[in-house]
Amino acid sequence: MAKAFSVERIEKRVPMALPVSIAGHANLPGVESTFTENVSSRGARVLTVRRWRANDRLEFTSYPGEFHARARVAYCHALSGDGYAIGLEFLERAGHWVISAPPVSGKSLHG
């Protein structure tokens, strides 16, 4: 019997609907205007009409354009009805995002 593993997030996501654009789909070129469902300093869950594959790369921009990131698709889940929800991990980022990265503590992992 296969074991199910659950991975706990390093940082909890905050429910927040923000207008964003995503671009870079391999088969459907163009820019899609959409919204986030929740956010963290490291990524976001975004609603989309396009089906993406895990590890696809895309360009993510917040409106009015204060934040831009190259992002990796962590997952793509079909929603009931039309559309998908994708989990994004920000890779390269520029500008001010709505949630700052948590401060780095001076403690090492080994004590």
Phi and psi restraints in degrees (range 20) as a CNS / XPLOR table:
assign (resid 1 and name C) (resid 2 and name N)
       (resid 2 and name CA) (resid 2 and name C) 1.0 -73.9 20.0 2
assign (resid 2 and name N) (resid 2 and name CA)
       (resid 2 and name C) (resid 3 and name N) 1.0 140.7 20.0 2
assign (resid 2 and name C) (resid 3 and name N)
       (resid 3 and name CA) (resid 3 and name C) 1.0 -88.9 20.0 2
assign (resid 3 and name N) (resid 3 and name CA)
       (resid 3 and name C) (resid 4 and name N) 1.0 141.4 20.0 2
assign (resid 3 and name C) (resid 4 and name N)
       (resid 4 and name CA) (resid 4 and name C) 1.0 -97.0 20.0 2
assign (resid 4 and name N) (resid 4 and name CA)
       (resid 4 and name C) (resid 5 and name N) 1.0 126.2 20.0 2
assign (resid 4 and name C) (resid 5 and name N)
       (resid 5 and name CA) (resid 5 and name C) 1.0 -105.8 20.0 2
assign (resid 5 and name N) (resid 5 and name CA)
       (resid 5 and name C) (resid 6 and name N) 1.0 139.2 20.0 2
assign (resid 5 and name C) (resid 6 and name N)
       (resid 6 and name CA) (resid 6 and name C) 1.0 -115.1 20.0 2
assign (resid 6 and name N) (resid 6 and name CA)
       (resid 6 and name C) (resid 7 and name N) 1.0 133.0 20.0 2
assign (resid 6 and name C) (resid 7 and name N)
       (resid 7 and name CA) (resid 7 and name C) 1.0 -101.5 20.0 2
assign (resid 7 and name N) (resid 7 and name CA)
       (resid 7 and name C) (resid 8 and name N) 1.0 122.1 20.0 2
assign (resid 7 and name C) (resid 8 and name N)
       (resid 8 and name CA) (resid 8 and name C) 1.0 -85.0 20.0 2
assign (resid 8 and name N) (resid 8 and name CA)
       (resid 8 and name C) (resid 9 and name N) 1.0 137.6 20.0 2
assign (resid 8 and name C) (resid 9 and name N)
       (resid 9 and name CA) (resid 9 and name C) 1.0 -67.4 20.0 2
assign (resid 9 and name N) (resid 9 and name CA)
       (resid 9 and name C) (resid 10 and name N) 1.0 145.5 20.0 2
assign (resid 9 and name C) (resid 10 and name N)
       (resid 10 and name CA) (resid 10 and name C) 1.0 -67.5 20.0 2
assign (resid 10 and name N) (resid 10 and name CA)
       (resid 10 and name C) (resid 11 and name N) 1.0 -35.5 20.0 2
assign (resid 10 and name C) (resid 11 and name N)
       (resid 11 and name CA) (resid 11 and name C) 1.0 -136.1 20.0 2
assign (resid 11 and name N) (resid 11 and name CA)
       (resid 11 and name C) (resid 12 and name N) 1.0 131.9 20.0 2
assign (resid 11 and name C) (resid 12 and name N)
       (resid 12 and name CA) (resid 12 and name C) 1.0 -69.9 20.0 2
assign (resid 12 and name N) (resid 12 and name CA)
       (resid 12 and name C) (resid 13 and name N) 1.0 147.4 20.0 2
assign (resid 12 and name C) (resid 13 and name N)
       (resid 13 and name CA) (resid 13 and name C) 1.0 -89.0 20.0 2
assign (resid 13 and name N) (resid 13 and name CA)
       (resid 13 and name C) (resid 14 and name N) 1.0 150.5 20.0 2
assign (resid 13 and name C) (resid 14 and name N)
       (resid 14 and name CA) (resid 14 and name C) 1.0 -108.2 20.0 2
assign (resid 14 and name N) (resid 14 and name CA)
       (resid 14 and name C) (resid 15 and name N) 1.0 124.9 20.0 2
assign (resid 14 and name C) (resid 15 and name N)
       (resid 15 and name CA) (resid 15 and name C) 1.0 -60.3 20.0 2
assign (resid 15 and name N) (resid 15 and name CA)
       (resid 15 and name C) (resid 16 and name N) 1.0 121.7 20.0 2
assign (resid 15 and name C) (resid 16 and name N)
       (resid 16 and name CA) (resid 16 and name C) 1.0 -162.2 20.0 2
assign (resid 16 and name N) (resid 16 and name CA)
       (resid 16 and name C) (resid 17 and name N) 1.0 121.8 20.0 2
assign (resid 16 and name C) (resid 17 and name N)
       (resid 17 and name CA) (resid 17 and name C) 1.0 -94.8 20.0 2
assign (resid 17 and name N) (resid 17 and name CA)
       (resid 17 and name C) (resid 18 and name N) 1.0 109.7 20.0 2
assign (resid 17 and name C) (resid 18 and name N)
       (resid 18 and name CA) (resid 18 and name C) 1.0 -122.1 20.0 2
assign (resid 18 and name N) (resid 18 and name CA)
       (resid 18 and name C) (resid 19 and name N) 1.0 139.3 20.0 2
assign (resid 18 and name C) (resid 19 and name N)
       (resid 19 and name CA) (resid 19 and name C) 1.0 -72.0 20.0 2
assign (resid 19 and name N) (resid 19 and name CA)
       (resid 19 and name C) (resid 20 and name N) 1.0 130.9 20.0 2
assign (resid 19 and name C) (resid 20 and name N)
       (resid 20 and name CA) (resid 20 and name C) 1.0 -142.4 20.0 2
assign (resid 20 and name N) (resid 20 and name CA)
       (resid 20 and name C) (resid 21 and name N) 1.0 168.2 20.0 2
assign (resid 20 and name C) (resid 21 and name N)
       (resid 21 and name CA) (resid 21 and name C) 1.0 -126.7 20.0 2
assign (resid 21 and name N) (resid 21 and name CA)
       (resid 21 and name C) (resid 22 and name N) 1.0 147.3 20.0 2
assign (resid 21 and name C) (resid 22 and name N)
       (resid 22 and name CA) (resid 22 and name C) 1.0 -130.4 20.0 2
assign (resid 22 and name N) (resid 22 and name CA)
       (resid 22 and name C) (resid 23 and name N) 1.0 145.3 20.0 2
assign (resid 22 and name C) (resid 23 and name N)
       (resid 23 and name CA) (resid 23 and name C) 1.0 -149.9 20.0 2
assign (resid 23 and name N) (resid 23 and name CA)
       (resid 23 and name C) (resid 24 and name N) 1.0 157.2 20.0 2
assign (resid 23 and name C) (resid 24 and name N)
       (resid 24 and name CA) (resid 24 and name C) 1.0 118.8 20.0 2
assign (resid 24 and name N) (resid 24 and name CA)
       (resid 24 and name C) (resid 25 and name N) 1.0 10.6 20.0 2
assign (resid 24 and name C) (resid 25 and name N)
       (resid 25 and name CA) (resid 25 and name C) 1.0 -65.6 20.0 2
assign (resid 25 and name N) (resid 25 and name CA)
       (resid 25 and name C) (resid 26 and name N) 1.0 132.0 20.0 2
assign (resid 25 and name C) (resid 26 and name N)
       (resid 26 and name CA) (resid 26 and name C) 1.0 -63.3 20.0 2
assign (resid 26 and name N) (resid 26 and name CA)
       (resid 26 and name C) (resid 27 and name N) 1.0 -38.9 20.0 2
assign (resid 26 and name C) (resid 27 and name N)
       (resid 27 and name CA) (resid 27 and name C) 1.0 -100.1 20.0 2
assign (resid 27 and name N) (resid 27 and name CA)
       (resid 27 and name C) (resid 28 and name N) 1.0 -18.5 20.0 2
assign (resid 27 and name C) (resid 28 and name N)
       (resid 28 and name CA) (resid 28 and name C) 1.0 -127.1 20.0 2
assign (resid 28 and name N) (resid 28 and name CA)
       (resid 28 and name C) (resid 29 and name N) 1.0 82.7 20.0 2
assign (resid 28 and name C) (resid 29 and name N)
       (resid 29 and name CA) (resid 29 and name C) 1.0 -65.0 20.0 2
assign (resid 29 and name N) (resid 29 and name CA)
       (resid 29 and name C) (resid 30 and name N) 1.0 160.3 20.0 2
assign (resid 29 and name C) (resid 30 and name N)
       (resid 30 and name CA) (resid 30 and name C) 1.0 119.3 20.0 2
assign (resid 30 and name N) (resid 30 and name CA)
       (resid 30 and name C) (resid 31 and name N) 1.0 175.1 20.0 2
assign (resid 30 and name C) (resid 31 and name N)
       (resid 31 and name CA) (resid 31 and name C) 1.0 -106.4 20.0 2
assign (resid 31 and name N) (resid 31 and name CA)
       (resid 31 and name C) (resid 32 and name N) 1.0 132.9 20.0 2
assign (resid 31 and name C) (resid 32 and name N)
       (resid 32 and name CA) (resid 32 and name C) 1.0 -108.2 20.0 2
assign (resid 32 and name N) (resid 32 and name CA)
       (resid 32 and name C) (resid 33 and name N) 1.0 124.9 20.0 2
assign (resid 32 and name C) (resid 33 and name N)
       (resid 33 and name CA) (resid 33 and name C) 1.0 -90.1 20.0 2
assign (resid 33 and name N) (resid 33 and name CA)
       (resid 33 and name C) (resid 34 and name N) 1.0 128.7 20.0 2
assign (resid 33 and name C) (resid 34 and name N)
       (resid 34 and name CA) (resid 34 and name C) 1.0 -154.2 20.0 2
assign (resid 34 and name N) (resid 34 and name CA)
       (resid 34 and name C) (resid 35 and name N) 1.0 -162.0 20.0 2
assign (resid 34 and name C) (resid 35 and name N)
       (resid 35 and name CA) (resid 35 and name C) 1.0 -136.5 20.0 2
assign (resid 35 and name N) (resid 35 and name CA)
       (resid 35 and name C) (resid 36 and name N) 1.0 153.4 20.0 2
assign (resid 35 and name C) (resid 36 and name N)
       (resid 36 and name CA) (resid 36 and name C) 1.0 -82.1 20.0 2
assign (resid 36 and name N) (resid 36 and name CA)
       (resid 36 and name C) (resid 37 and name N) 1.0 158.0 20.0 2
assign (resid 36 and name C) (resid 37 and name N)
       (resid 37 and name CA) (resid 37 and name C) 1.0 -104.5 20.0 2
assign (resid 37 and name N) (resid 37 and name CA)
       (resid 37 and name C) (resid 38 and name N) 1.0 -39.1 20.0 2
assign (resid 37 and name C) (resid 38 and name N)
       (resid 38 and name CA) (resid 38 and name C) 1.0 -153.9 20.0 2
assign (resid 38 and name N) (resid 38 and name CA)
       (resid 38 and name C) (resid 39 and name N) 1.0 162.0 20.0 2
assign (resid 38 and name C) (resid 39 and name N)
       (resid 39 and name CA) (resid 39 and name C) 1.0 -140.8 20.0 2
assign (resid 39 and name N) (resid 39 and name CA)
       (resid 39 and name C) (resid 40 and name N) 1.0 160.2 20.0 2
assign (resid 39 and name C) (resid 40 and name N)
       (resid 40 and name CA) (resid 40 and name C) 1.0 -145.2 20.0 2
assign (resid 40 and name N) (resid 40 and name CA)
       (resid 40 and name C) (resid 41 and name N) 1.0 179.0 20.0 2
assign (resid 40 and name C) (resid 41 and name N)
       (resid 41 and name CA) (resid 41 and name C) 1.0 -70.7 20.0 2
assign (resid 41 and name N) (resid 41 and name CA)
       (resid 41 and name C) (resid 42 and name N) 1.0 -20.0 20.0 2
assign (resid 41 and name C) (resid 42 and name N)
       (resid 42 and name CA) (resid 42 and name C) 1.0 -101.4 20.0 2
assign (resid 42 and name N) (resid 42 and name CA)
       (resid 42 and name C) (resid 43 and name N) 1.0 -9.1 20.0 2
assign (resid 42 and name C) (resid 43 and name N)
       (resid 43 and name CA) (resid 43 and name C) 1.0 177.3 20.0 2
assign (resid 43 and name N) (resid 43 and name CA)
       (resid 43 and name C) (resid 44 and name N) 1.0 -166.2 20.0 2
assign (resid 43 and name C) (resid 44 and name N)
       (resid 44 and name CA) (resid 44 and name C) 1.0 -158.8 20.0 2
assign (resid 44 and name N) (resid 44 and name CA)
       (resid 44 and name C) (resid 45 and name N) 1.0 157.0 20.0 2
assign (resid 44 and name C) (resid 45 and name N)
       (resid 45 and name CA) (resid 45 and name C) 1.0 -102.8 20.0 2
assign (resid 45 and name N) (resid 45 and name CA)
       (resid 45 and name C) (resid 46 and name N) 1.0 125.8 20.0 2
assign (resid 45 and name C) (resid 46 and name N)
       (resid 46 and name CA) (resid 46 and name C) 1.0 -124.8 20.0 2
assign (resid 46 and name N) (resid 46 and name CA)
       (resid 46 and name C) (resid 47 and name N) 1.0 138.9 20.0 2
assign (resid 46 and name C) (resid 47 and name N)
       (resid 47 and name CA) (resid 47 and name C) 1.0 -84.4 20.0 2
assign (resid 47 and name N) (resid 47 and name CA)
       (resid 47 and name C) (resid 48 and name N) 1.0 139.9 20.0 2
assign (resid 47 and name C) (resid 48 and name N)
       (resid 48 and name CA) (resid 48 and name C) 1.0 -149.2 20.0 2
assign (resid 48 and name N) (resid 48 and name CA)
       (resid 48 and name C) (resid 49 and name N) 1.0 153.3 20.0 2
assign (resid 48 and name C) (resid 49 and name N)
       (resid 49 and name CA) (resid 49 and name C) 1.0 -90.6 20.0 2
assign (resid 49 and name N) (resid 49 and name CA)
       (resid 49 and name C) (resid 50 and name N) 1.0 -11.4 20.0 2
assign (resid 49 and name C) (resid 50 and name N)
       (resid 50 and name CA) (resid 50 and name C) 1.0 -99.0 20.0 2
assign (resid 50 and name N) (resid 50 and name CA)
       (resid 50 and name C) (resid 51 and name N) 1.0 147.4 20.0 2
assign (resid 50 and name C) (resid 51 and name N)
       (resid 51 and name CA) (resid 51 and name C) 1.0 -89.8 20.0 2
assign (resid 51 and name N) (resid 51 and name CA)
       (resid 51 and name C) (resid 52 and name N) 1.0 126.2 20.0 2
assign (resid 51 and name C) (resid 52 and name N)
       (resid 52 and name CA) (resid 52 and name C) 1.0 -111.4 20.0 2
assign (resid 52 and name N) (resid 52 and name CA)
       (resid 52 and name C) (resid 53 and name N) 1.0 162.1 20.0 2
assign (resid 52 and name C) (resid 53 and name N)
       (resid 53 and name CA) (resid 53 and name C) 1.0 -108.2 20.0 2
assign (resid 53 and name N) (resid 53 and name CA)
       (resid 53 and name C) (resid 54 and name N) 1.0 149.5 20.0 2
assign (resid 53 and name C) (resid 54 and name N)
       (resid 54 and name CA) (resid 54 and name C) 1.0 -55.7 20.0 2
assign (resid 54 and name N) (resid 54 and name CA)
       (resid 54 and name C) (resid 55 and name N) 1.0 138.4 20.0 2
assign (resid 54 and name C) (resid 55 and name N)
       (resid 55 and name CA) (resid 55 and name C) 1.0 77.5 20.0 2
assign (resid 55 and name N) (resid 55 and name CA)
       (resid 55 and name C) (resid 56 and name N) 1.0 0.6 20.0 2
assign (resid 55 and name C) (resid 56 and name N)
       (resid 56 and name CA) (resid 56 and name C) 1.0 -58.8 20.0 2
assign (resid 56 and name N) (resid 56 and name CA)
       (resid 56 and name C) (resid 57 and name N) 1.0 150.8 20.0 2
assign (resid 56 and name C) (resid 57 and name N)
       (resid 57 and name CA) (resid 57 and name C) 1.0 -108.8 20.0 2
assign (resid 57 and name N) (resid 57 and name CA)
       (resid 57 and name C) (resid 58 and name N) 1.0 143.2 20.0 2
assign (resid 57 and name C) (resid 58 and name N)
       (resid 58 and name CA) (resid 58 and name C) 1.0 -146.9 20.0 2
assign (resid 58 and name N) (resid 58 and name CA)
       (resid 58 and name C) (resid 59 and name N) 1.0 166.7 20.0 2
assign (resid 58 and name C) (resid 59 and name N)
       (resid 59 and name CA) (resid 59 and name C) 1.0 -99.9 20.0 2
assign (resid 59 and name N) (resid 59 and name CA)
       (resid 59 and name C) (resid 60 and name N) 1.0 131.5 20.0 2
assign (resid 59 and name C) (resid 60 and name N)
       (resid 60 and name CA) (resid 60 and name C) 1.0 -121.7 20.0 2
assign (resid 60 and name N) (resid 60 and name CA)
       (resid 60 and name C) (resid 61 and name N) 1.0 127.5 20.0 2
assign (resid 60 and name C) (resid 61 and name N)
       (resid 61 and name CA) (resid 61 and name C) 1.0 -134.8 20.0 2
assign (resid 61 and name N) (resid 61 and name CA)
       (resid 61 and name C) (resid 62 and name N) 1.0 132.3 20.0 2
assign (resid 61 and name C) (resid 62 and name N)
       (resid 62 and name CA) (resid 62 and name C) 1.0 -86.9 20.0 2
assign (resid 62 and name N) (resid 62 and name CA)
       (resid 62 and name C) (resid 63 and name N) 1.0 153.8 20.0 2
assign (resid 62 and name C) (resid 63 and name N)
       (resid 63 and name CA) (resid 63 and name C) 1.0 -94.6 20.0 2
assign (resid 63 and name N) (resid 63 and name CA)
       (resid 63 and name C) (resid 64 and name N) 1.0 136.5 20.0 2
assign (resid 63 and name C) (resid 64 and name N)
       (resid 64 and name CA) (resid 64 and name C) 1.0 -88.8 20.0 2
assign (resid 64 and name N) (resid 64 and name CA)
       (resid 64 and name C) (resid 65 and name N) 1.0 28.7 20.0 2
assign (resid 64 and name C) (resid 65 and name N)
       (resid 65 and name CA) (resid 65 and name C) 1.0 100.6 20.0 2
assign (resid 65 and name N) (resid 65 and name CA)
       (resid 65 and name C) (resid 66 and name N) 1.0 20.3 20.0 2
assign (resid 65 and name C) (resid 66 and name N)
       (resid 66 and name CA) (resid 66 and name C) 1.0 -76.6 20.0 2
assign (resid 66 and name N) (resid 66 and name CA)
       (resid 66 and name C) (resid 67 and name N) 1.0 -16.4 20.0 2
assign (resid 66 and name C) (resid 67 and name N)
       (resid 67 and name CA) (resid 67 and name C) 1.0 -137.0 20.0 2
assign (resid 67 and name N) (resid 67 and name CA)
       (resid 67 and name C) (resid 68 and name N) 1.0 138.0 20.0 2
assign (resid 67 and name C) (resid 68 and name N)
       (resid 68 and name CA) (resid 68 and name C) 1.0 -139.0 20.0 2
assign (resid 68 and name N) (resid 68 and name CA)
       (resid 68 and name C) (resid 69 and name N) 1.0 139.1 20.0 2
assign (resid 68 and name C) (resid 69 and name N)
       (resid 69 and name CA) (resid 69 and name C) 1.0 -147.5 20.0 2
assign (resid 69 and name N) (resid 69 and name CA)
       (resid 69 and name C) (resid 70 and name N) 1.0 146.3 20.0 2
assign (resid 69 and name C) (resid 70 and name N)
       (resid 70 and name CA) (resid 70 and name C) 1.0 -85.2 20.0 2
assign (resid 70 and name N) (resid 70 and name CA)
       (resid 70 and name C) (resid 71 and name N) 1.0 131.0 20.0 2
assign (resid 70 and name C) (resid 71 and name N)
       (resid 71 and name CA) (resid 71 and name C) 1.0 -132.6 20.0 2
assign (resid 71 and name N) (resid 71 and name CA)
       (resid 71 and name C) (resid 72 and name N) 1.0 155.4 20.0 2
assign (resid 71 and name C) (resid 72 and name N)
       (resid 72 and name CA) (resid 72 and name C) 1.0 -108.5 20.0 2
assign (resid 72 and name N) (resid 72 and name CA)
       (resid 72 and name C) (resid 73 and name N) 1.0 134.7 20.0 2
assign (resid 72 and name C) (resid 73 and name N)
       (resid 73 and name CA) (resid 73 and name C) 1.0 -78.1 20.0 2
assign (resid 73 and name N) (resid 73 and name CA)
       (resid 73 and name C) (resid 74 and name N) 1.0 117.0 20.0 2
assign (resid 73 and name C) (resid 74 and name N)
       (resid 74 and name CA) (resid 74 and name C) 1.0 -83.3 20.0 2
assign (resid 74 and name N) (resid 74 and name CA)
       (resid 74 and name C) (resid 75 and name N) 1.0 -35.7 20.0 2
assign (resid 74 and name C) (resid 75 and name N)
       (resid 75 and name CA) (resid 75 and name C) 1.0 -158.8 20.0 2
assign (resid 75 and name N) (resid 75 and name CA)
       (resid 75 and name C) (resid 76 and name N) 1.0 162.1 20.0 2
assign (resid 75 and name C) (resid 76 and name N)
       (resid 76 and name CA) (resid 76 and name C) 1.0 -138.4 20.0 2
assign (resid 76 and name N) (resid 76 and name CA)
       (resid 76 and name C) (resid 77 and name N) 1.0 114.3 20.0 2
assign (resid 76 and name C) (resid 77 and name N)
       (resid 77 and name CA) (resid 77 and name C) 1.0 -110.4 20.0 2
assign (resid 77 and name N) (resid 77 and name CA)
       (resid 77 and name C) (resid 78 and name N) 1.0 132.4 20.0 2
assign (resid 77 and name C) (resid 78 and name N)
       (resid 78 and name CA) (resid 78 and name C) 1.0 -70.4 20.0 2
assign (resid 78 and name N) (resid 78 and name CA)
       (resid 78 and name C) (resid 79 and name N) 1.0 137.6 20.0 2
assign (resid 78 and name C) (resid 79 and name N)
       (resid 79 and name CA) (resid 79 and name C) 1.0 -96.3 20.0 2
assign (resid 79 and name N) (resid 79 and name CA)
       (resid 79 and name C) (resid 80 and name N) 1.0 155.7 20.0 2
assign (resid 79 and name C) (resid 80 and name N)
       (resid 80 and name CA) (resid 80 and name C) 1.0 -65.5 20.0 2
assign (resid 80 and name N) (resid 80 and name CA)
       (resid 80 and name C) (resid 81 and name N) 1.0 133.6 20.0 2
assign (resid 80 and name C) (resid 81 and name N)
       (resid 81 and name CA) (resid 81 and name C) 1.0 89.2 20.0 2
assign (resid 81 and name N) (resid 81 and name CA)
       (resid 81 and name C) (resid 82 and name N) 1.0 -139.2 20.0 2
assign (resid 81 and name C) (resid 82 and name N)
       (resid 82 and name CA) (resid 82 and name C) 1.0 -99.3 20.0 2
assign (resid 82 and name N) (resid 82 and name CA)
       (resid 82 and name C) (resid 83 and name N) 1.0 151.7 20.0 2
assign (resid 82 and name C) (resid 83 and name N)
       (resid 83 and name CA) (resid 83 and name C) 1.0 99.0 20.0 2
assign (resid 83 and name N) (resid 83 and name CA)
       (resid 83 and name C) (resid 84 and name N) 1.0 178.5 20.0 2
assign (resid 83 and name C) (resid 84 and name N)
       (resid 84 and name CA) (resid 84 and name C) 1.0 -140.2 20.0 2
assign (resid 84 and name N) (resid 84 and name CA)
       (resid 84 and name C) (resid 85 and name N) 1.0 161.8 20.0 2
assign (resid 84 and name C) (resid 85 and name N)
       (resid 85 and name CA) (resid 85 and name C) 1.0 -120.8 20.0 2
assign (resid 85 and name N) (resid 85 and name CA)
       (resid 85 and name C) (resid 86 and name N) 1.0 129.2 20.0 2
assign (resid 85 and name C) (resid 86 and name N)
       (resid 86 and name CA) (resid 86 and name C) 1.0 -116.5 20.0 2
assign (resid 86 and name N) (resid 86 and name CA)
       (resid 86 and name C) (resid 87 and name N) 1.0 141.5 20.0 2
assign (resid 86 and name C) (resid 87 and name N)
       (resid 87 and name CA) (resid 87 and name C) 1.0 -96.4 20.0 2
assign (resid 87 and name N) (resid 87 and name CA)
       (resid 87 and name C) (resid 88 and name N) 1.0 126.3 20.0 2
assign (resid 87 and name C) (resid 88 and name N)
       (resid 88 and name CA) (resid 88 and name C) 1.0 -113.5 20.0 2
assign (resid 88 and name N) (resid 88 and name CA)
       (resid 88 and name C) (resid 89 and name N) 1.0 139.8 20.0 2
assign (resid 88 and name C) (resid 89 and name N)
       (resid 89 and name CA) (resid 89 and name C) 1.0 -111.3 20.0 2
assign (resid 89 and name N) (resid 89 and name CA)
       (resid 89 and name C) (resid 90 and name N) 1.0 121.2 20.0 2
assign (resid 89 and name C) (resid 90 and name N)
       (resid 90 and name CA) (resid 90 and name C) 1.0 -72.0 20.0 2
assign (resid 90 and name N) (resid 90 and name CA)
       (resid 90 and name C) (resid 91 and name N) 1.0 129.0 20.0 2
assign (resid 90 and name C) (resid 91 and name N)
       (resid 91 and name CA) (resid 91 and name C) 1.0 -102.4 20.0 2
assign (resid 91 and name N) (resid 91 and name CA)
       (resid 91 and name C) (resid 92 and name N) 1.0 -60.5 20.0 2
assign (resid 91 and name C) (resid 92 and name N)
       (resid 92 and name CA) (resid 92 and name C) 1.0 -116.9 20.0 2
assign (resid 92 and name N) (resid 92 and name CA)
       (resid 92 and name C) (resid 93 and name N) 1.0 129.0 20.0 2
assign (resid 92 and name C) (resid 93 and name N)
       (resid 93 and name CA) (resid 93 and name C) 1.0 -132.8 20.0 2
assign (resid 93 and name N) (resid 93 and name CA)
       (resid 93 and name C) (resid 94 and name N) 1.0 150.1 20.0 2
assign (resid 93 and name C) (resid 94 and name N)
       (resid 94 and name CA) (resid 94 and name C) 1.0 -145.5 20.0 2
assign (resid 94 and name N) (resid 94 and name CA)
       (resid 94 and name C) (resid 95 and name N) 1.0 138.8 20.0 2
assign (resid 94 and name C) (resid 95 and name N)
       (resid 95 and name CA) (resid 95 and name C) 1.0 97.2 20.0 2
assign (resid 95 and name N) (resid 95 and name CA)
       (resid 95 and name C) (resid 96 and name N) 1.0 -172.1 20.0 2
assign (resid 95 and name C) (resid 96 and name N)
       (resid 96 and name CA) (resid 96 and name C) 1.0 -98.9 20.0 2
assign (resid 96 and name N) (resid 96 and name CA)
       (resid 96 and name C) (resid 97 and name N) 1.0 117.8 20.0 2
assign (resid 96 and name C) (resid 97 and name N)
       (resid 97 and name CA) (resid 97 and name C) 1.0 -94.0 20.0 2
assign (resid 97 and name N) (resid 97 and name CA)
       (resid 97 and name C) (resid 98 and name N) 1.0 159.4 20.0 2
assign (resid 97 and name C) (resid 98 and name N)
       (resid 98 and name CA) (resid 98 and name C) 1.0 -68.2 20.0 2
assign (resid 98 and name N) (resid 98 and name CA)
       (resid 98 and name C) (resid 99 and name N) 1.0 -21.9 20.0 2
assign (resid 98 and name C) (resid 99 and name N)
       (resid 99 and name CA) (resid 99 and name C) 1.0 -125.7 20.0 2
assign (resid 99 and name N) (resid 99 and name CA)
       (resid 99 and name C) (resid 100 and name N) 1.0 125.7 20.0 2
assign (resid 99 and name C) (resid 100 and name N)
       (resid 100 and name CA) (resid 100 and name C) 1.0 -79.1 20.0 2
assign (resid 100 and name N) (resid 100 and name CA)
       (resid 100 and name C) (resid 101 and name N) 1.0 154.3 20.0 2
assign (resid 100 and name C) (resid 101 and name N)
       (resid 101 and name CA) (resid 101 and name C) 1.0 -66.7 20.0 2
assign (resid 101 and name N) (resid 101 and name CA)
       (resid 101 and name C) (resid 102 and name N) 1.0 142.6 20.0 2
assign (resid 101 and name C) (resid 102 and name N)
       (resid 102 and name CA) (resid 102 and name C) 1.0 -64.2 20.0 2
assign (resid 102 and name N) (resid 102 and name CA)
       (resid 102 and name C) (resid 103 and name N) 1.0 148.8 20.0 2
assign (resid 102 and name C) (resid 103 and name N)
       (resid 103 and name CA) (resid 103 and name C) 1.0 -65.2 20.0 2
assign (resid 103 and name N) (resid 103 and name CA)
       (resid 103 and name C) (resid 104 and name N) 1.0 148.1 20.0 2
assign (resid 103 and name C) (resid 104 and name N)
       (resid 104 and name CA) (resid 104 and name C) 1.0 -85.1 20.0 2
assign (resid 104 and name N) (resid 104 and name CA)
       (resid 104 and name C) (resid 105 and name N) 1.0 127.2 20.0 2
assign (resid 104 and name C) (resid 105 and name N)
       (resid 105 and name CA) (resid 105 and name C) 1.0 -80.2 20.0 2
assign (resid 105 and name N) (resid 105 and name CA)
       (resid 105 and name C) (resid 106 and name N) 1.0 159.1 20.0 2
assign (resid 105 and name C) (resid 106 and name N)
       (resid 106 and name CA) (resid 106 and name C) 1.0 -82.2 20.0 2
assign (resid 106 and name N) (resid 106 and name CA)
       (resid 106 and name C) (resid 107 and name N) 1.0 -1.2 20.0 2
assign (resid 106 and name C) (resid 107 and name N)
       (resid 107 and name CA) (resid 107 and name C) 1.0 -82.5 20.0 2
assign (resid 107 and name N) (resid 107 and name CA)
       (resid 107 and name C) (resid 108 and name N) 1.0 142.3 20.0 2
assign (resid 107 and name C) (resid 108 and name N)
       (resid 108 and name CA) (resid 108 and name C) 1.0 -88.1 20.0 2
assign (resid 108 and name N) (resid 108 and name CA)
       (resid 108 and name C) (resid 109 and name N) 1.0 165.9 20.0 2
assign (resid 108 and name C) (resid 109 and name N)
       (resid 109 and name CA) (resid 109 and name C) 1.0 -70.0 20.0 2
assign (resid 109 and name N) (resid 109 and name CA)
       (resid 109 and name C) (resid 110 and name N) 1.0 -20.0 20.0 2
assign (resid 109 and name C) (resid 110 and name N)
       (resid 110 and name CA) (resid 110 and name C) 1.0 -98.2 20.0 2
assign (resid 110 and name N) (resid 110 and name CA)
       (resid 110 and name C) (resid 111 and name N) 1.0 9.6 20.0 2
